[in-house]
Amino acid sequence: MNSDVYINTLVNNFISWVQDCPNATLQQDGTSYLIRVAKEEWQNINIEIFHNLISNLSNCIKAIIKAKGEHTKY
């Protein structure tokens, strides 16, 4: 899932959550705020975090297979 899809998913879930709010201004302000903050935070994630997660994925999968689906340290 790319970042735009992820942010849109978050926004859509947030919009569904605030639709019950009786204050339309709060809905619009809250949605705008969420979009802005989500985009800023997503851009601030260090790319090395993703590289480490991806490079460690094979170790996680091997541990799960070895444990036959039981608990692992991951």
Secondary structure as UniProt FT lines:
FT   HELIX           3..18
FT   TURN            19..20
FT   HELIX           24..44
FT   HELIX           47..66
FT   TURN            67..69
//
